[in-house]
Amino acid sequence: MQFRTQIPVLKSNNPIDYNSKVLSVGSCFAENMADKFDYFKFQNVTNPFGIIFNPVSIENLFRRACEQKLFEEKDVFFHNERWHSFEVHSDLSNSDREELLETLNKSIAETYKKLQEATHLIITYGTSWAYRNIKTDQIVANCHKVPQKQFSKELLSVEVTQKSIQNTIELIQTINPNINFVFTISPVRHIKDGFTENQLSKSHLFTALHKTINHQPSIISYFPSYEIMMDELRDYRFYSEDMLHPNQIAIDYIWKLFSENYIAESSLSIMKEVDEIQKSLRHRSFNPESEQHQKFLAKLQQKINILEQKLPHIIF
């Protein structure tokens, strides 16, 4: 008798190893997964423009990066004693306009370089709901607590979403034709839009994304993080206190399925070494000055040195 469903996950034809360079972009779940890459010391860069939820805003930022179109004074505005850009997350906002522009344009240059070097790009879409600035008629990535009357809310159609995803792929291929795309849909529930509206939003993402994937299966893979959360982890004990975001148990479980199918088998032993070192580094001794603990630290440092010599990009 079977008491649960298990989502089939296809093994990647282009798995990630310790020589891979990964760029992760998208919703807050992208950061959850990127934390795992960071923990296991893969070469990973995450959300250079902060958390972005909708496909059009992600496309717009990739367009800026690929075309190296710098931010100008007209692209930022002052609100609540800080300077912001409607194209990026509020984490990048600054009390000084010039510092904000410098940060944004540094991110443009760094993202362009990372895209050129990347072997894998992981994009996590969160929602197809978007806010359009009425004055400029532009979809924004973040409203920065500007009064809601300045925006109109809209559900991006399947056609618009599919076109945006396709544009994103083509833009990136102009500077890196060999990059591997991994798409996923965030399991975070956007209930502030409404229960039915959240499902509608996700369905538009699913339809648009799978229409795109079906046309280019060789360069694109799909990881079913949303389906794993909804169909395997069908219980509120796998959510954080807000009942919207996956908790650490769920994140660990989804990462396990991801690593089993998207990480090269040759890298699994190194991941185990890194994990052992990370746990040892977090160990707190009752007697730090004891001879036993000093021996423990010396042995730990030896393990770190061996691994860092083998893979110079790994730094503890």
C-alpha positions in Angstrom: 0.0 0.0 0.0 1.3 3.4 -1.0 0.7 6.4 1.3 2.4 9.2 -0.7 3.2 10.2 -4.2 6.7 10.7 -5.4 7.5 13.3 -8.1 9.7 11.9 -10.8 12.8 14.0 -11.3 14.8 13.6 -14.5 18.6 13.4 -14.2 20.4 16.3 -15.8 22.3 15.7 -19.0 24.7 18.4 -17.9 25.2 18.0 -14.1 26.8 20.6 -11.9 30.3 19.8 -10.5 32.9 21.7 -8.6 34.3 23.2 -11.8 30.9 24.5 -12.7 30.0 28.2 -12.3 26.4 28.7 -11.3 24.3 31.8 -11.4 20.9 31.7 -9.6 18.3 34.3 -10.1 14.7 34.8 -9.1 12.4 34.5 -6.1 13.3 34.0 -2.4 13.3 30.2 -3.0 16.3 30.8 -5.4 18.1 32.1 -2.4 17.2 29.0 -0.3 18.8 26.8 -2.9 21.7 29.1 -3.4 22.4 28.8 0.4 22.9 25.1 -0.2 25.3 25.8 -3.0 27.2 28.2 -0.7 27.3 25.7 2.2 28.8 23.0 0.0 31.2 25.5 -1.5 30.2 25.3 -5.1 31.0 28.3 -7.3 27.7 30.2 -7.1 26.4 33.7 -7.4 22.9 34.6 -6.4 20.5 37.4 -7.2 22.9 40.3 -8.0 19.9 42.6 -8.2 18.1 41.1 -5.2 15.0 38.9 -5.1 12.9 39.3 -8.3 9.6 37.4 -8.7 8.0 37.9 -12.2 9.5 36.9 -15.6 9.3 40.3 -17.2 11.4 42.0 -14.5 13.9 39.2 -14.7 14.1 39.6 -18.5 14.5 43.4 -18.1 17.5 42.9 -15.8 19.1 40.3 -18.1 18.6 42.7 -21.0 20.4 45.4 -19.1 23.3 43.1 -18.2 23.6 41.5 -21.7 23.5 44.8 -23.4 25.6 46.5 -20.6 23.0 49.3 -20.4 24.0 51.3 -17.4 21.6 52.9 -14.9 21.3 56.6 -15.2 19.8 59.3 -12.9 16.4 59.0 -14.6 16.3 55.3 -13.6 16.2 56.1 -9.8 13.9 58.0 -7.6 13.7 59.3 -4.0 11.1 58.0 -1.6 11.0 57.6 2.2 14.4 59.1 2.6 16.1 56.6 0.3 16.9 56.3 -3.4 15.4 53.4 -5.2 15.1 51.8 -8.7 11.9 50.2 -9.8 13.9 47.5 -11.6 15.6 46.0 -8.5 14.9 44.9 -5.0 14.9 47.3 -2.0 17.9 45.6 -0.6 20.0 47.7 -3.0 18.3 51.0 -2.1 20.6 53.6 -0.7 20.4 57.0 1.1 22.9 58.3 -1.4 21.9 58.5 -5.1 25.5 58.3 -6.5 26.2 55.3 -4.3 23.1 53.5 -5.5 23.9 54.2 -9.2 27.5 53.0 -8.6 26.2 49.8 -6.9 23.7 49.1 -9.7 26.2 49.6 -12.5 28.8 47.5 -10.7 26.1 44.8 -10.6 25.6 45.2 -14.4 29.3 44.7 -15.1 29.6 41.8 -12.7 26.5 40.1 -14.0 27.7 40.4 -17.6 31.0 38.8 -16.6 29.3 36.0 -14.6 26.9 35.3 -17.5 29.9 34.9 -19.8 31.6 32.5 -17.5 28.6 30.6 -16.2 28.1 26.9 -17.0 24.6 26.9 -15.4 21.9 29.4 -15.0 19.1 28.6 -12.5 16.0 30.8 -12.8 13.2 30.5 -10.2 9.9 32.2 -11.2 7.7 33.2 -8.3 4.6 34.7 -9.8 3.0 36.0 -13.0 1.3 38.8 -11.1 3.0 42.1 -11.9 2.6 45.8 -11.1 2.8 48.4 -13.8 3.9 51.9 -13.1 1.0 54.0 -14.5 3.2 57.0 -15.3 5.9 55.1 -17.2 3.8 52.2 -18.4 6.6 49.9 -17.2 6.3 46.7 -15.2 8.3 47.1 -12.0 10.3 44.5 -10.0 9.5 46.2 -6.7 7.1 48.9 -5.6 9.3 50.1 -2.7 6.2 51.0 -0.7 5.3 53.8 -3.2 1.4 54.4 -2.9 -0.5 51.7 -4.7 -2.5 54.2 -6.7 0.6 54.8 -8.8 0.4 51.2 -10.1 -2.0 48.9 -11.9 -1.9 45.2 -11.0 -2.1 42.7 -13.8 -1.7 39.0 -14.4 0.8 38.4 -17.1 -0.8 36.3 -19.9 0.7 33.0 -20.9 1.7 34.5 -24.2 3.5 37.5 -22.6 5.2 35.2 -20.1 6.3 32.7 -22.7 7.7 35.5 -24.9 9.6 36.9 -21.9 11.1 33.5 -21.1 12.1 33.1 -24.7 13.6 36.6 -24.8 15.6 35.8 -21.6 17.0 32.6 -23.2 18.0 34.3 -26.4 19.6 37.3 -24.7 21.8 35.1 -22.6 22.8 32.9 -25.5 24.1 36.0 -27.4 27.0 36.2 -24.8 27.1 32.5 -23.7 25.8 30.0 -26.3 26.9 27.1 -24.2 25.2 27.9 -20.9 22.8 25.3 -19.4 19.4 26.6 -18.2 17.6 25.1 -15.2 14.1 26.5 -14.7 11.9 26.0 -11.6 8.8 27.5 -10.1 8.9 28.6 -6.5 6.9 26.6 -4.1 6.2 29.7 -2.0 2.5 30.5 -1.9 1.7 34.1 -2.8 -1.5 34.2 -0.8 -1.6 38.0 -0.6 -2.8 37.8 -4.2 -5.6 35.5 -3.1 -5.8 31.7 -2.9 -7.4 31.2 -6.4 -5.2 34.0 -7.8 -2.1 32.3 -6.6 -3.0 29.1 -8.4 -3.9 31.0 -11.5 -0.6 32.8 -11.4 1.4 29.6 -11.0 -0.6 28.0 -13.8 0.4 30.7 -16.2 4.0 30.2 -15.3 3.7 26.4 -15.8 2.0 26.7 -19.2 4.4 29.3 -20.5 7.5 27.6 -19.2 6.6 24.2 -20.5 5.7 25.5 -23.9 9.2 27.0 -24.1 10.9 23.9 -22.8 9.2 21.7 -25.3 10.7 23.7 -28.2 14.3 23.6 -26.8 14.7 20.4 -24.7 18.4 20.1 -25.3 19.5 23.3 -23.6 16.8 23.6 -20.9 15.8 21.4 -18.0 13.0 21.8 -15.5 13.3 21.0 -11.8 9.9 20.4 -10.1 10.4 22.2 -6.8 6.7 23.4 -6.7 5.4 19.9 -7.4 7.6 18.3 -4.8 6.3 20.8 -2.2 2.6 20.4 -3.2 2.5 16.7 -3.9 5.2 15.0 -1.8 5.3 17.4 1.2 1.5 17.8 1.5 1.5 18.9 5.1 1.7 22.2 6.9 4.5 20.8 9.1 6.8 21.5 6.1 6.0 25.2 6.1 7.5 28.0 8.2 5.3 29.9 10.7 3.7 32.1 8.0 2.4 28.9 6.4 3.6 30.2 3.0 7.3 29.5 2.8 8.9 26.1 2.9 10.7 25.5 6.2 14.2 24.1 6.6 13.0 20.5 6.5 11.3 21.1 3.2 14.3 23.0 1.8 16.6 20.2 2.8 14.3 17.6 1.2 14.0 19.5 -2.1 17.8 20.1 -2.1 18.3 16.3 -1.6 16.3 15.6 -4.7 18.0 18.3 -6.6 21.5 17.2 -5.7 20.7 13.5 -6.5 19.7 14.5 -10.1 21.6 17.7 -10.9 25.0 17.2 -9.1 27.6 15.1 -10.8 28.3 11.8 -9.1 32.0 12.7 -9.1 31.3 15.6 -6.8 29.3 13.8 -4.2 32.3 12.6 -2.2 33.6 16.2 -2.1 30.2 17.4 -0.9 30.5 14.9 1.9 34.0 16.2 2.8 32.8 19.8 2.8 29.8 18.8 5.0 32.0 17.2 7.5 34.3 20.2 7.7 31.3 22.6 7.9 29.9 20.6 10.8 33.3 20.6 12.5 33.7 24.3 12.1 30.3 24.8 13.9 31.4 22.6 16.8 31.7 24.4 20.1 34.0 22.8 22.6 33.3 22.8 26.4 37.0 23.3 26.9 38.6 25.2 24.0 42.1 25.2 25.6 42.2 21.4 26.1 44.8 19.3 24.4 42.1 17.2 22.9 40.4 20.2 21.3 43.7 21.5 19.9 44.3 18.1 18.3 40.8 18.3 16.8 41.5 21.8 15.4 44.9 20.7 13.9 43.2 17.7 12.2 40.4 19.9 10.9 42.9 22.4 9.5 44.7 19.6 7.8 41.4 18.5 6.1 40.8 22.1 5.0 44.3 22.5 3.6 44.0 19.3 1.6 40.6 20.2 0.1 41.7 23.8 -0.6 44.8 22.6 -2.5 42.6 20.2 -4.5 40.0 22.9 -5.3 41.6 26.4 -4.8 38.2 28.2 -5.2 37.0 26.6 -2.0 37.6 28.9 1.0 36.4 28.2 4.6 
